[in-house]
């Protein structure tokens, strides 16, 4: 189980990696409600590598603040990798950051369906050059557990992206 100390450790590692590359991060959050921003700003000096965060809980906010297309929401829904990708790319466009992470999901205890159960969370990571990776996870546990696991996965994904992409792509 991911605890607060693990999130802090991930955030510290992320800060070191971003600082090493001279990159800034932006986050676009739905079901995590700003928890990614809270986790990274718990690290002293994070203003050197964390540009801003967007909390876009409603579909309207996703469209208005991040440019998520209405057609994407209609065709795939708010909880989809397609929406997460558009959120990440929109966050990059609306910021000074080189890397973005986006999270959208169903934390529960209600809101799930057979096709999209409680615990389904979609992630996207992107660079300024529109290199994007997306993934869907199915977490178990209560609302807090799903959200906490989502934050941990989001931070780990940025660390992986930093290791995998050449500096010229960011």
Residue pairs with C-beta under 8 A, 6 or more apart in sequence:
1 145
1 148
2 148
2 149
2 151
2 152
3 148
6 152
7 39
7 42
7 148
7 151
7 152
7 155
8 39
8 42
8 43
10 39
10 152
10 155
10 156
10 159
11 39
11 40
11 42
11 43
11 46
11 155
12 43
13 159
14 25
14 40
14 49
14 155
14 158
14 159
14 162
15 40
15 43
15 45
15 46
15 48
15 49
15 50
17 159
17 162
17 163
18 24
18 25
18 49
18 99
18 162
19 48
19 49
21 98
21 162
21 167
21 170
23 49
23 97
23 98
23 99
23 162
23 170
24 49
24 50
24 51
24 95
24 96
24 97
24 98
24 99
25 40
25 49
25 50
25 51
25 97
25 98
25 99
25 100
25 101
25 158
26 50
26 51
26 52
26 53
26 54
26 91
26 92
26 94
26 95
26 97
26 99
26 100
26 101
27 36
27 37
27 40
27 50
27 52
27 53
27 54
27 91
27 100
27 101
27 102
27 103
27 154
28 53
28 54
28 56
28 66
28 87
28 88
28 90
28 91
28 100
28 101
28 102
28 103
29 35
29 36
29 37
29 53
29 54
29 55
29 56
29 102
29 103
30 55
30 56
30 57
30 62
30 78
30 87
30 103
30 104
30 105
31 103
31 104
31 105
31 106
31 107
31 121
31 146
31 147
31 150
32 103
32 147
32 150
32 151
32 154
33 55
33 57
33 147
34 53
34 55
35 147
35 148
35 150
35 151
36 53
36 101
36 103
36 151
36 154
36 155
37 50
37 53
37 55
39 151
39 155
40 46
40 50
40 155
41 50
51 95
51 96
51 97
52 95
52 97
54 65
54 66
54 87
54 91
54 94
55 61
56 62
56 65
56 66
56 68
56 87
59 68
59 73
59 78
62 68
62 73
62 78
62 83
62 86
62 87
62 104
63 69
63 70
63 73
65 90
65 94
66 86
66 87
66 90
66 91
66 94
67 86
67 89
67 90
67 93
67 94
68 83
68 86
68 87
68 90
69 86
72 80
72 82
72 83
72 86
73 83
75 82
76 82
76 83
77 83
77 116
78 104
79 104
79 105
79 106
79 116
79 120
79 121
79 122
80 104
80 122
81 122
81 123
81 124
81 134
81 135
81 136
82 134
83 104
83 122
84 102
84 103
84 104
84 122
84 123
84 124
84 134
85 102
85 124
85 126
85 132
85 134
87 102
87 104
87 124
88 100
88 101
88 102
88 124
88 125
88 126
88 132
89 100
89 124
89 126
89 130
89 132
91 97
91 100
91 102
91 126
92 98
92 99
92 100
92 126
92 127
92 128
92 130
97 128
98 127
98 128
98 170
99 125
99 126
99 127
99 128
99 158
99 161
99 162
99 170
100 124
100 125
100 126
100 127
101 123
101 124
101 125
101 154
101 155
101 157
101 158
102 123
102 124
102 125
102 126
103 121
103 122
103 123
103 150
103 151
103 154
104 121
104 122
105 119
105 120
105 121
105 122
105 146
105 150
106 112
106 116
106 117
106 118
106 119
106 120
106 121
106 146
107 118
107 119
107 121
107 143
107 146
107 147
107 150
108 118
108 119
108 142
108 143
108 146
109 118
109 142
109 143
110 118
111 118
112 118
112 119
112 120
117 138
118 146
119 138
119 139
119 140
119 141
119 146
120 136
120 137
120 138
121 136
121 137
121 138
121 139
121 146
121 149
121 150
121 153
122 134
122 135
122 136
123 134
123 135
123 136
123 137
123 150
123 153
123 154
123 157
124 132
124 133
124 134
125 132
125 133
125 134
125 157
125 158
125 161
126 132
126 133
127 161
127 165
127 169
127 170
128 170
129 169
129 170
131 165
131 169
131 170
133 157
133 161
135 157
137 149
137 150
137 153
139 145
139 146
139 149
139 150
140 146
141 149
